[in-house]
Amino acid sequence: QVQLVESGGGLVQAGGSLRLSCAASGRTFGRYAMGWFRQAPGKEREFVASISVRGIYEYYADSVKGRFTISRDNTKNTDLQMNSLKPEDTAVYYCAASSSLSAQAISVLRGSAGDMDYWGKGTLVTVSS
């Protein structure tokens, strides 16, 4: 069993930065590929970034490529560094884990609840113009 808790969301002006963190519990964290997804008001959840089990491979949505960076460490944290934020980045951001999918496979998911093994409850990011 893995529990995921996101933190780091908040209100930021356009052009600013935020760093989201996802803290995982459970002894088998090292077996999971991790992903970040987001859901904007009135829209479906979408893929943002994913990272492989050993942190070697990273994948990004085109909309965030070059601005966001995903990382993970050995202490069960998966972070999302978000720079040059835009108002269209406003959304609830979710951390998710999969024991069977690769980071590349995660990158083509729509973010439905059944896509990943575990989901966090989300953290709200609001970017003002």
Secondary structure by P-SEA (a helix, b strand, c coil): cbbbbbcccccccccbbbbbbbbbbccccccbbbbcccccccccccccccccccccbbbbccccccccccccccccbbbbbbccccccccccccccccccccaaaaaacccccccccccccbbbbbbcc
